[in-house]
Amino acid sequence: MHVSPEPITTQEEAAQEREKLLDFFARGLYCTTAHVALGDSGEPSEEALTKAKVVADDYLAAYEEWLVQLAARNAETDPQ
C-alpha cells in the first residue's frame, strides 16, 4: 500500500508535522533503548519522551539540513 500525504502548504502545517515526527522518533528511541537496556516495553513517561525528543530533534534538524542541501544541488544540476 502506498500512502501519499497531503502537501504541506503553511508554516503551521509544517510545524505540526515536525512535532508528529519528533514524537514518533522519540518514542522509537525510548522503546529501543528501554527494551535493550531494561527489558521494558511499556509506555514511556513524559520525562523520558521529553529527553528523547531532544535527541530526535537533533537528528531531524540534521536531516532537514541535508534535504535543503540536496535540493540546492539538484537545482544547480543541468537536467540534460
PyRosetta script that sets phi, psi and omega in degrees:
from pyrosetta import init, pose_from_sequence

init()
pose = pose_from_sequence("MHVSPEPITTQEEAAQEREKLLDFFARGLYCTTAHVALGDSGEPSEEALTKAKVVADDYLAAYEEWLVQLAARNAETDPQ")
pose.set_psi(1, 132.6)
pose.set_omega(1, 178.1)
pose.set_phi(2, -108.0)
pose.set_psi(2, 127.7)
pose.set_omega(2, 179.3)
pose.set_phi(3, -110.4)
pose.set_psi(3, 125.4)
pose.set_omega(3, 178.2)
pose.set_phi(4, -109.6)
pose.set_psi(4, 110.9)
pose.set_omega(4, -178.0)
pose.set_phi(5, -71.2)
pose.set_psi(5, 156.0)
pose.set_omega(5, 174.7)
pose.set_phi(6, -65.1)
pose.set_psi(6, 142.9)
pose.set_omega(6, 179.4)
pose.set_phi(7, -64.6)
pose.set_psi(7, 143.9)
pose.set_omega(7, 177.0)
pose.set_phi(8, -86.2)
pose.set_psi(8, 122.9)
pose.set_omega(8, -174.4)
pose.set_phi(9, -119.6)
pose.set_psi(9, -8.9)
pose.set_omega(9, -180.0)
pose.set_phi(10, -130.6)
pose.set_psi(10, 161.9)
pose.set_omega(10, 177.1)
pose.set_phi(11, -64.1)
pose.set_psi(11, -35.4)
pose.set_omega(11, 179.3)
pose.set_phi(12, -63.5)
pose.set_psi(12, -44.6)
pose.set_omega(12, 178.3)
pose.set_phi(13, -62.6)
pose.set_psi(13, -40.6)
pose.set_omega(13, 178.8)
pose.set_phi(14, -63.5)
pose.set_psi(14, -42.3)
pose.set_omega(14, 179.2)
pose.set_phi(15, -64.6)
pose.set_psi(15, -40.5)
pose.set_omega(15, 178.9)
pose.set_phi(16, -65.0)
pose.set_psi(16, -42.6)
pose.set_omega(16, -179.8)
pose.set_phi(17, -66.0)
pose.set_psi(17, -39.1)
pose.set_omega(17, 178.1)
pose.set_phi(18, -63.3)
pose.set_psi(18, -41.6)
pose.set_omega(18, 179.2)
pose.set_phi(19, -64.1)
pose.set_psi(19, -39.6)
pose.set_omega(19, 176.7)
pose.set_phi(20, -62.4)
pose.set_psi(20, -43.6)
pose.set_omega(20, 179.0)
pose.set_phi(21, -64.0)
pose.set_psi(21, -42.2)
pose.set_omega(21, 178.4)
pose.set_phi(22, -59.8)
pose.set_psi(22, -44.0)
pose.set_omega(22, 179.5)
pose.set_phi(23, -63.0)
pose.set_psi(23, -44.5)
pose.set_omega(23, 179.5)
pose.set_phi(24, -61.2)
pose.set_psi(24, -48.3)
pose.set_omega(24, 178.9)
pose.set_phi(25, -63.1)
pose.set_psi(25, -43.2)
pose.set_omega(25, -178.9)
pose.set_phi(26, -61.3)
pose.set_psi(26, -43.9)
pose.set_omega(26, 178.5)
pose.set_phi(27, -63.0)
pose.set_psi(27, -40.3)
pose.set_omega(27, 178.7)
pose.set_phi(28, -64.8)
pose.set_psi(28, -44.1)
pose.set_omega(28, 177.6)
pose.set_phi(29, -61.3)
pose.set_psi(29, -45.7)
pose.set_omega(29, -179.0)
pose.set_phi(30, -62.6)
pose.set_psi(30, -49.5)
pose.set_omega(30, -176.4)
pose.set_phi(31, -62.7)
pose.set_psi(31, -39.0)
pose.set_omega(31, 179.2)
pose.set_phi(32, -64.6)
pose.set_psi(32, -49.5)
pose.set_omega(32, -177.4)
pose.set_phi(33, -70.9)
pose.set_psi(33, -39.1)
pose.set_omega(33, -179.5)
pose.set_phi(34, -67.1)
pose.set_psi(34, -39.7)
pose.set_omega(34, -179.3)
pose.set_phi(35, -67.1)
pose.set_psi(35, -43.1)
pose.set_omega(35, -178.7)
pose.set_phi(36, -70.7)
pose.set_psi(36, -47.8)
pose.set_omega(36, -173.4)
pose.set_phi(37, -79.3)
pose.set_psi(37, -39.1)
pose.set_omega(37, -171.3)
pose.set_phi(38, -115.3)
pose.set_psi(38, -11.4)
pose.set_omega(38, -174.3)
pose.set_phi(39, 72.3)
pose.set_psi(39, 16.2)
pose.set_omega(39, -177.4)
pose.set_phi(40, -92.8)
pose.set_psi(40, 134.1)
pose.set_omega(40, 176.4)
pose.set_phi(41, -126.6)
pose.set_psi(41, 20.4)
pose.set_omega(41, -179.7)
pose.set_phi(42, -79.3)
pose.set_psi(42, -177.3)
pose.set_omega(42, -180.0)
pose.set_phi(43, -75.0)
pose.set_psi(43, 134.5)
pose.set_omega(43, -179.4)
pose.set_phi(44, -71.2)
pose.set_psi(44, 150.1)
pose.set_omega(44, 176.2)
pose.set_phi(45, -75.5)
pose.set_psi(45, 165.8)
pose.set_omega(45, 177.6)
pose.set_phi(46, -62.6)
pose.set_psi(46, -37.9)
pose.set_omega(46, 178.8)
pose.set_phi(47, -63.7)
pose.set_psi(47, -43.6)
pose.set_omega(47, 179.3)
pose.set_phi(48, -64.4)
pose.set_psi(48, -40.7)
pose.set_omega(48, 178.4)
pose.set_phi(49, -65.6)
pose.set_psi(49, -39.0)
pose.set_omega(49, 178.8)
pose.set_phi(50, -61.7)
pose.set_psi(50, -44.3)
pose.set_omega(50, 178.8)
pose.set_phi(51, -66.4)
pose.set_psi(51, -41.0)
pose.set_omega(51, -179.9)
pose.set_phi(52, -68.5)
pose.set_psi(52, -31.7)
pose.set_omega(52, 179.3)
pose.set_phi(53, -66.0)
pose.set_psi(53, -31.1)
pose.set_omega(53, 177.0)
pose.set_phi(54, -62.4)
pose.set_psi(54, -45.5)
pose.set_omega(54, 178.9)
pose.set_phi(55, -66.9)
pose.set_psi(55, -44.6)
pose.set_omega(55, 179.6)
pose.set_phi(56, -61.8)
pose.set_psi(56, -36.8)
pose.set_omega(56, 178.9)
pose.set_phi(57, -62.6)
pose.set_psi(57, -40.0)
pose.set_omega(57, 177.4)
pose.set_phi(58, -62.3)
pose.set_psi(58, -44.7)
pose.set_omega(58, 178.6)
pose.set_phi(59, -63.3)
pose.set_psi(59, -44.7)
pose.set_omega(59, -178.1)
pose.set_phi(60, -66.2)
pose.set_psi(60, -39.2)
pose.set_omega(60, 177.8)
pose.set_phi(61, -62.9)
pose.set_psi(61, -42.2)
pose.set_omega(61, 178.2)
pose.set_phi(62, -64.2)
pose.set_psi(62, -40.7)
pose.set_omega(62, 178.6)
pose.set_phi(63, -64.6)
pose.set_psi(63, -42.9)
pose.set_omega(63, 178.3)
pose.set_phi(64, -62.0)
pose.set_psi(64, -41.8)
pose.set_omega(64, 178.6)
pose.set_phi(65, -62.6)
pose.set_psi(65, -41.9)
pose.set_omega(65, 178.0)
pose.set_phi(66, -62.2)
pose.set_psi(66, -42.7)
pose.set_omega(66, 178.9)
pose.set_phi(67, -61.8)
pose.set_psi(67, -41.9)
pose.set_omega(67, 179.1)
pose.set_phi(68, -63.0)
pose.set_psi(68, -44.5)
pose.set_omega(68, 179.3)
pose.set_phi(69, -64.6)
pose.set_psi(69, -40.2)
pose.set_omega(69, 178.3)
pose.set_phi(70, -63.7)
pose.set_psi(70, -43.4)
pose.set_omega(70, 178.7)
pose.set_phi(71, -63.2)
pose.set_psi(71, -39.5)
pose.set_omega(71, 178.8)
pose.set_phi(72, -64.9)
pose.set_psi(72, -43.6)
pose.set_omega(72, 178.2)
pose.set_phi(73, -63.6)
pose.set_psi(73, -41.9)
pose.set_omega(73, -179.4)
pose.set_phi(74, -66.3)
pose.set_psi(74, -34.2)
pose.set_omega(74, 178.3)
pose.set_phi(75, -68.1)
pose.set_psi(75, -30.3)
pose.set_omega(75, 179.4)
pose.set_phi(76, -79.6)
pose.set_psi(76, -25.4)
pose.set_omega(76, -175.6)
pose.set_phi(77, -71.9)
pose.set_psi(77, 134.9)
pose.set_omega(77, 177.1)
pose.set_phi(78, -72.6)
pose.set_psi(78, 124.3)
pose.set_omega(78, -176.2)
pose.set_phi(79, -68.7)
pose.set_psi(79, -6.9)
pose.set_omega(79, -178.9)
pose.set_phi(80, -76.8)
pose.dump_pdb("model.pdb")
